[in-house]
Amino acid sequence: MDLIAGAGLVVKLVLLVLVYFSVVSWTIIFFKLRVVHKATRDSERFLDFFWSKKRFDIIHQGVGEFASSPLTVLFREGYQELARTQKRQDGDDVIPAAELGRVENVARALRRATTQETQRLEKFLTFLATTGSTAPFIGLFGTVWGIMDAFRNIGQTGSASLAVVAPGISEALVATAIGLVAAIPAVVAYNHFVNKVNVLTGEMDNFSQEFLNIVEHMGRRG
Amino acid sequence: MTGNRYTGRARRPAPEPKFGRMLLISMALHLLVLGLFTGLPSSIDPVRRPVYYVDLTRLPVADPQAGRPDARPKEVVKKPTPAAKPATVKKPTADVRPKPTAKPVTTTPPKPTAVKPGISEADISKKLAKMREEQERKDEIQALKDKLAALAATDTRGEDAAPVAPLGMPDARGDEAGVSTEVWLQAYLKEMWRLSRYQVSNLDLWCKVQIDFSADGRLLNFKFLRESGDVLFDDSVRTAVLKVDKLERAPGKFWQVEVVFNLKDLIKK
């Protein structure tokens, strides 16, 4: 604390920025931990539920229990699209080419939902990446400035003893230390969450393919 | 329910935890870390003793008088000692007082020849007055001494108290101007202790060392009762203790003492 109190104005400002980065980073880390944890847990439960039922309408009634899973959003979008195209086909005469169109519509709806869910899962991760890459440099800037200040003071006092040089450098190095303290958890968390999001995106792709297969089988059976 | 801007249909998003709550948790975490690095450890620091900066030219004594160990050298209480020395005269005053009255009454017949020329009633009354005066003076000095002892015992720790107080120990009742061996040892250790605040990461370091001395004041052994956790800090303490080769005053018997090394006290030096 004494080191921070003894630092210059620029170094203090740098420290303030770094503290802001650190606070927001940790907020995002906690937030994402919950989001990803709930999404993973609910996805597993939803897949068990999905394969245990035979009818889409029954599944649709029960998806509310797995609200945090991105797969439920996909299912809901796909199911609604399917229901809409079926309604249209029931009204018109059956056109032979309509079957292909129905699958395409559902596939587009699923792709759109996948994109949206991926965006939702990746939200705020850019801030972690920014913190991880810039915080050490911001800290380094504070340190360089602090050392410049220290050397100017040394020049003014005319003494280069350890007692004169050490305090200034020590105060300046605090900025780099705090920069690293802010950056390291951000980088670790970013890599962790990107990996988790990739896994969830893979699950969404797989689920989309399975859903389309089922829709196609349903169409062939009439 | 939020709208899907591509289809125009309502889309039910997955529920998310509150961002504000996470922000609060994050801030609390940062404050906790800040507290751990700054305020908290010092507030739970269990050892808080008054710190005296003793001039090492003042030697330790066996029976220190009431006063402050950091008093100025000029105050080496020589004045009170002459006043205290008449303590040898004190006895006569206490015993003689009845004697003069007794002498004229009981031993008048045999002694008049020897004492007659000097002892008149006027002389006796003069002597009595002198004795009374002396007694009053002693009482006054004693009262002042008590007052000083009380002042010293209140542990003012301020710089202003040192010049007026006599050299001694706050809780001592002896009559020698000087400090106790323990306080001298602490001051000596502090003098020998070499550690820069920039060598350690934390200013709240402290450790407790038990030191054994032989009857003739030689360092026998020492051990850490509590280590600081910082290697550099503990090494510097070890070096300081080893520099106490022999005490300035032999304790006369095996002496075991516990000394606390507090980095903040060292920095204040």
Interface residues (C-beta under 8 A of the other chain):
Chain A: M1 D2 V19 S22 V23 V24 W26 T27 I28 I29 F30 F31 R34 V35 K38 A39 A67 S68 S69 P70 T72 V73 R76 E77 Q80 A109 R112 Q116 E117 R120 L162 A163 A166 P167 S170
Chain B: N4 Y6 T7 R9 R11 R12 P13 A14 P15 E16 P17 F19 M22 L23 I25 S26 M27 L29 H30 F37 T38 G39 S196 Y198 L203
